Amino acid sequence: MSVTGTESPWKGRFDTSLMRTMGMPLRYLVRGEGCYVWDDEGNEYLDFLAGIAVNSLGHAHPVFVEAVSKQAATLAHVSNYFSTPPQLELAERLARITGAGEGARAYFCNSGAEANEAAFKLARLNSSERRRTILALHNGFHGRTMGALSLTGKPAMREPFEPMPAGVVHIDSTMEALDAAIDDTVAALVLETIKGEAGVVDLPDGFLRRARELTARHGVLLIVDEIQTGVGRTGEWFSYMHDGILPDAVTIAKGIAGGFPIGALVTFGWASELFSRGQHGSTFGGNPLATATANAVLTEIESAGLVQNAAVRGTELRAVIESIDSPLIHEVRGQGLLIGVGLTEPVAQAVSDAALDAGLIINAPNDSSLRIAPPLVIGDDEVRVFGNRLRQAFAAVDGAR
Ligand SMILES: *Cc1c(COP(=O)(O)O)cnc(C)c1O
């Protein structure tokens, strides 16, 4: 397989025309179908990152293509002075699949960060003279806009952009820290159930249930960021369902429309009464094109049994990874089709690069972790090809050391 050289003309164009916010892209992709994508040189890759947990149905799925095409040809955008059938359908569907039920409300926007910005404003609306603090977890990730960034528990990401919006305190993900931090001065606790960007790191057993208990007792909003874990990826519609709890609010984005940009904040019960008319909004948010696509993707996830598939295939992938005989593999984390591989040495980028050369897309969220987040539609073939190519990648890195 040929490797794209530094002389590739697209690299120069990228380098001169794109903002210097990201590193140089790894490949120049031109097409996708099912769980595979192809680059400009005709190389094929099994996509087990799915645009970072976004392409729930894989690439160019007929349901996605038809939903976008049909709605674009019917009514794409109208402004928030008007409602549309797909918008109401999606709000009602989210009330059902989040478990929020009666009393649920949805706010629509265009990305994960924006969903968390709405959650941040929700937290401010639960504030008073005495109740001011917003708690979030060290090493958590909630997005790059200023409010979402202030919630993000990675100082290196925040520091160049300080001062941050005031009031956010980060705590450790331990029962002790939780017990010490939650009282009547706290407005909200914002957390991921599995820290995706931190390398797919699980919360301690019982942490979420304890958080629910304490926040309920003290009138604190429990806001769960399911932007990466939600929409079936962990083997439940939303990962808090594994713990049998309901939050006061959930933020959703990434996988909900299979690649069409959309985000949502869904509130439960009393949290649904906090916003009043005119306090928040977005021009594109909740337009019929985005919401129709989300409806179609969610309908397909439901009718094709993809939440169940995520649970079953997740177990299979875990077994495949554990069967690889490499001294570099330390542990397997995560749930369903959000999997982290903890390495014994800081060579995650080398393994991810070797995987790419072997025709497999995964990523390295940090020096010693790999992230695997394939489309929810993977079957026997994809599991087998994944095993072969990941084994090849580990063999290449083991051999080079
Ligand atoms: C990706 C992600 C975000 C940010 O979403 P964007 O759409 O990139 O703004 C926020 N929280 C979590 C947990 C994420 O994984």
The ligand as an SDF file (V2000), in Angstrom:
LIG
                    3D

 15 15  0  0  0  0  0  0  0  0999 V2000
  -16.9410   15.7890   20.8110 C   0  0  0  0  0  0  0  0  0  0  0  0
  -17.3940   16.1110   22.1630 C   0  0  0  0  0  0  0  0  0  0  0  0
  -17.8350   17.4080   22.4920 C   0  0  0  0  0  0  0  0  0  0  0  0
  -17.7660   18.5670   21.5230 C   0  0  0  0  0  0  0  0  0  0  0  0
  -18.5540   18.3470   20.3960 O   0  0  0  0  0  0  0  0  0  0  0  0
  -18.2900   19.2500   19.0930 P   0  0  0  0  0  0  0  0  0  0  0  0
  -19.3850   18.8320   18.1580 O   0  0  0  0  0  0  0  0  0  0  0  0
  -16.9250   18.9220   18.6040 O   0  0  0  0  0  0  0  0  0  0  0  0
  -18.4010   20.6710   19.4870 O   0  0  0  0  0  0  0  0  0  0  0  0
  -18.3010   17.6280   23.7690 C   0  0  0  0  0  0  0  0  0  0  0  0
  -18.3400   16.6440   24.6800 N   0  0  0  0  0  0  0  0  0  0  0  0
  -17.9400   15.3840   24.3990 C   0  0  0  0  0  0  0  0  0  0  0  0
  -18.0260   14.3300   25.4450 C   0  0  0  0  0  0  0  0  0  0  0  0
  -17.4240   15.0920   23.1410 C   0  0  0  0  0  0  0  0  0  0  0  0
  -16.9930   13.8530   22.8690 O   0  0  0  0  0  0  0  0  0  0  0  0
  1  2  1  0
  2  3  1  0
  2 14  2  0
  3  4  1  0
  3 10  2  0
  4  5  1  0
  5  6  1  0
  6  7  2  0
  6  8  1  0
  6  9  1  0
 10 11  1  0
 11 12  2  0
 12 13  1  0
 12 14  1  0
 14 15  1  0
M  END
$$$$
